[in-house]
Amino acid sequence: MDENAIHQWLIDCFGQIQGEMAWQQLSQLPQEVRDQLAQQNPDNLPKPDEVRAMMKAFTEGGLNSLMDMQQAVDRGPINVKLASTIALERANDEESWHTVNAQDAASVRRAASEANLWLDSACAFDPAPGEPDVLTRADWVNGTLNSWATFAAPVASAMNEALASVVSERLGDTFGGEIAGVYAGPIPIPIPDNLKDPGQIVKLLANTSFAMQLGHAAGDLSHEVRGSFDQSVPLLGNPAGGIIAQNAIEYARSLDIDQSEVLAFLALQEEAHARLFAAVPWLMPRFEALIGKYARGTRIDLDAMEEQLRDAQIMNPDSFSGAVNLTNVAIPDTPEQREALSSLERLLAAVEGWVDCVTWKAGMAHLPHLDQLREMMRRERAVGGVAQRSFESLLGLQLRPKRLREAADLWASIDAQSGMEERDARWSHPDLLPQLPSETAAPHAASSHSDTPADTATDDTQTASSIDWDAELSKLLDEDARQHAESETGDSANAGGSDASDIKASDAKAGGNTPAHDAGNLRSSGDADNTNGDADGKPGQEGETGADEPGESR
């Protein structure tokens, strides 16, 4: 790469005046630095529009001065302002709605209103206070990013400390004991003495790099989520939740089903979640305790991180992306993390199974394609979208329920045997939640109700990116239509063998089609799932009880 190409690249990135200034600064660098830049492949340089977008993000993210850089290190492991700026850039791309027009907003509100009416007869919980929000993608980012940053903070903190340790103790010779400047591309930025310690500047770079990745992941996820409870926990400030109008409507239009029916189904899912979390005060604190326990147990492989850092020859945040990615540097889960993850998976299954059960009961008389929509939702939740999996890899944690079918069947069984009031009374205390049979103790149940080909596998070869959801839905609709036609012609033998019956068999119906469950399966979950519940049902402090300890006797 010759000097003329670098000169032109600077002008393309920063404009004629600032590009010339950058070129003058570059000309003053030591010859060996200029030679290193000249040897680079021009294809490795960021595109000019990417550089401009990044400079804008840094400015809006509060990194305008050297003092800002020091404050960013002092404030915490993640620059939330920078992450928010980057996420909003993606959420407000040219294909995104900046506002929701009156007609679409009315459609979403009407669906939410109908859903709440139907839920009145399907669950014992009152509607959540307030009205559900009609959101744009940017609204979702603004409303949820602080929550994601809170969940990610322990992981980011572990990353920062590990990076500083690796640089100070293992790679000190690489930097000659101190760092003279940070490079934005080939442009040197002088730094003050208190930031010349490699450990300090690496914390700044890790802080910035993690924020950039969090912002990119959140911005991408804003194109996938359809409701504020899609991650199973309430992330918005509004307890009534919210629906991302553009994503919900585009999803409805992609299916060969009436838009109002799809919106009503999505609203049922959203409002069922909202009622549950509003009525069960210990539920969200318990999620937070388990997520925090898992995140605080994150350990970093210093050898793997050192390998990633050796590629960071030019000190810029992008070059640190591999070193702050848990996929590359995390040590396998500790026993404490596996324990927290197991408790979290059981709680997710309880929540999503209850929502699935209540959604079916509330919508069965109103939504002709309810079974197909439920099946689609189950399959999507099992594998997750591309952006969701990227987001989860950054946090080191999956918020996807396993054994969803079994959990839904179990709640429906309680409903059929004891009634709606008794079913929902199980949420009055963690000890009262029904416990799914152990996967090792009930291999037949696990195989017959698995949500994925391998129920506990998270790296299934059939990822969301390879699934044609439209084709899957068409297959479900065709199966349903074929079964209906066969039943009309009286061909009971063929109808009994229809593949569609597999779907019907898994749907828990309160009126008597519920798969049978032995009363012994309705065990208390308190021996494995009571991280923060005390005798009066109030959430306690993490660690006060041994309730998360598997197999602890009571």
Secondary structure, DSSP 4 states (H G I P E B T S, - for coil): --HHHHHHHHHHHHHHHHHHHHHHHHHTS-HHHHHHHHTS-GGGSPPHHHHHHHHHHHHHTT-SSHHHHHHHHHH-SS-HHHHHHHHHHHHTSTTS-SS--HHHHHHHHHHHHHHHHHHTTT-SSPPPSS--EEE-HHHHHHHHHHHHHHHHHHHHHHHHHHHHHHHHHTSGGGGTTS--EEEETTEEEE--GGG-SHHHHHHHHHHHHHHHHHHHHHHHHTTT--BTTTTSS--SS-TT-EEEHHHHHHHHHHSSS-HHHHHHHHHHHHHHHHHHHHH-TTHHHHHHHHHHHHHHT--B-HHHHHHHHTT--S--GGGGTTTT-HHHHBPPPPHHHHHHHHHHHHHHHHHHHHHHHHHHHHHTTT-TTHHHHHHHHHHHHHH--HHHHHHHHHHT-----SSHHHHHHHHHHHHHHH-HHHHHHGGGSGGGSEEPPPTTT-HHHHHHH-SSSSTT-SS-SS-GGG--HHHHHHHHHHHHHHHHHHHHHT-HHHHHT-THHHHHHHS--TTTTSPP--GGG-EE-TTTS-SSB-TTS-B--TTSS-TTSTT---
